[in-house]
Amino acid sequence: MRDLQKQVNDWVSQYSIGYWRPLEILARLMEEVGEFAREVNHKFGPKKKKSSEINKELGDEMADIIFTLICFANSQNIDLDKHFKRMMVKLKTRDRNRWKNK
């Protein structure tokens, strides 16, 4: 995660505007999640795309979400690597008996 956060920060740092404000980033995140949801609905749900609409890659939409989350984290000096590791520890301890193993 640190490498991704550095890549995003290096890219953002080249522009004088810097990171957007938290609510602006959140709005962008919701927009990106909406685009992802739309693609998932088209791919797996009953609503298919119009013939005039371009097919988008789910991975590209996911990457847009990750980029935006990293922007939020960087703007707030949040170390995502540290928090992701804590979350995994929580899952491995709290949820270790929640589901059957294969």
Contacts in CASP RR format, 6 or more apart in sequence:
PFRMAT RR
TARGET T0000
AUTHOR 0000-0000-0000
METHOD contacts of the structure
MODEL  1
MRDLQKQVNDWVSQYSIGYWRPLEILARLMEEVGEFAREVNHKFGPKKKK
SSEINKELGDEMADIIFTLICFANSQNIDLDKHFKRMMVKLKTRDRNRWK
NK
1 79 0 8 1.000
1 80 0 8 1.000
1 81 0 8 1.000
1 84 0 8 1.000
2 79 0 8 1.000
2 80 0 8 1.000
2 81 0 8 1.000
4 66 0 8 1.000
4 70 0 8 1.000
4 80 0 8 1.000
5 70 0 8 1.000
5 73 0 8 1.000
5 74 0 8 1.000
5 79 0 8 1.000
5 80 0 8 1.000
5 81 0 8 1.000
8 67 0 8 1.000
8 70 0 8 1.000
8 71 0 8 1.000
8 74 0 8 1.000
9 74 0 8 1.000
12 18 0 8 1.000
12 19 0 8 1.000
12 71 0 8 1.000
12 74 0 8 1.000
19 25 0 8 1.000
19 71 0 8 1.000
19 74 0 8 1.000
19 75 0 8 1.000
20 28 0 8 1.000
20 71 0 8 1.000
20 75 0 8 1.000
21 75 0 8 1.000
22 72 0 8 1.000
22 75 0 8 1.000
22 76 0 8 1.000
25 68 0 8 1.000
25 71 0 8 1.000
25 72 0 8 1.000
25 75 0 8 1.000
26 72 0 8 1.000
28 68 0 8 1.000
28 71 0 8 1.000
29 65 0 8 1.000
29 68 0 8 1.000
29 69 0 8 1.000
29 72 0 8 1.000
32 61 0 8 1.000
32 64 0 8 1.000
32 65 0 8 1.000
32 68 0 8 1.000
33 65 0 8 1.000
35 56 0 8 1.000
35 61 0 8 1.000
35 64 0 8 1.000
36 58 0 8 1.000
36 61 0 8 1.000
36 62 0 8 1.000
36 64 0 8 1.000
36 65 0 8 1.000
39 56 0 8 1.000
39 58 0 8 1.000
39 61 0 8 1.000
40 58 0 8 1.000
41 47 0 8 1.000
42 48 0 8 1.000
42 49 0 8 1.000
42 53 0 8 1.000
43 58 0 8 1.000
49 55 0 8 1.000
69 80 0 8 1.000
70 80 0 8 1.000
72 78 0 8 1.000
73 79 0 8 1.000
73 80 0 8 1.000
END
